Amino acid sequence: MKRKVRLSILLPAALSVYLVVMVVLGWDSFVAGATSPLLYFGGTVIVAGCIVLLHFHLKRNENKRHPRQ
């Protein structure tokens, strides 16, 4: 049985990995004082929230297209 990869999981997972990489790369700038805590942590929280909202939006669209039988 072939299992279909769901976009509602794959896309937010890829964006989450990208966010983690960007947060790690920006840590030195934050520690050095070049980036404010509000910008660093606030931006991270906002982007993470958008990724969560994207997941639920894509999941809802998948359920509309392919209802469970």
C-alpha positions as CSV (number, residue, x, y, z in Angstrom):
1,M,0.0,0.0,0.0
2,K,1.5,3.3,-1.1
3,R,1.4,6.0,1.5
4,K,0.8,9.6,0.3
5,V,2.9,12.3,1.8
6,R,0.7,15.0,3.2
7,L,1.5,18.6,2.4
8,S,0.1,19.7,5.7
9,I,3.0,17.9,7.5
10,L,5.8,18.2,5.0
11,L,5.7,22.0,4.3
12,P,5.5,23.1,8.0
13,A,8.2,20.6,8.9
14,A,10.5,22.0,6.3
15,L,9.8,25.6,7.4
16,S,10.4,24.6,11.0
17,V,13.8,23.2,10.1
18,Y,14.6,26.4,8.2
19,L,13.5,28.5,11.2
20,V,15.7,26.6,13.6
21,V,18.7,27.1,11.2
22,M,18.0,30.8,11.0
23,V,17.6,31.1,14.8
24,V,20.9,29.3,15.4
25,L,22.7,31.5,12.8
26,G,21.3,34.6,14.3
27,W,22.3,33.7,17.9
28,D,25.8,35.3,17.6
29,S,24.2,38.6,16.5
30,F,21.8,38.5,19.4
31,V,24.6,37.8,22.0
32,A,26.7,40.5,20.5
33,G,23.9,43.0,21.0
34,A,23.4,43.8,17.3
35,T,19.8,42.4,17.5
36,S,17.3,43.3,20.2
37,P,15.6,40.6,22.2
38,L,12.2,41.8,21.0
39,L,13.3,41.4,17.4
40,Y,15.1,38.0,18.0
41,F,12.5,36.3,20.2
42,G,9.5,38.1,18.9
43,G,10.3,37.3,15.3
44,T,10.9,33.7,16.2
45,V,7.6,33.4,18.0
46,I,5.6,35.1,15.2
47,V,7.2,32.9,12.5
48,A,6.6,29.7,14.6
49,G,2.9,30.8,15.1
50,C,2.5,31.3,11.3
51,I,3.9,27.8,10.7
52,V,1.4,26.4,13.1
53,L,-1.5,28.3,11.5
54,L,-0.3,27.1,8.1
55,H,-0.3,23.5,9.2
56,F,-3.9,23.8,10.4
57,H,-5.0,25.6,7.3
58,L,-3.5,23.0,5.0
59,K,-4.9,20.2,7.1
60,R,-8.4,21.8,6.8
61,N,-8.1,22.1,3.1
62,E,-6.9,18.4,2.8
63,N,-9.9,17.3,4.8
64,K,-12.3,19.3,2.5
65,R,-10.8,17.7,-0.6
66,H,-10.5,14.2,0.6
67,P,-13.0,13.4,3.4
68,R,-12.5,10.2,5.3
69,Q,-14.6,7.3,4.3
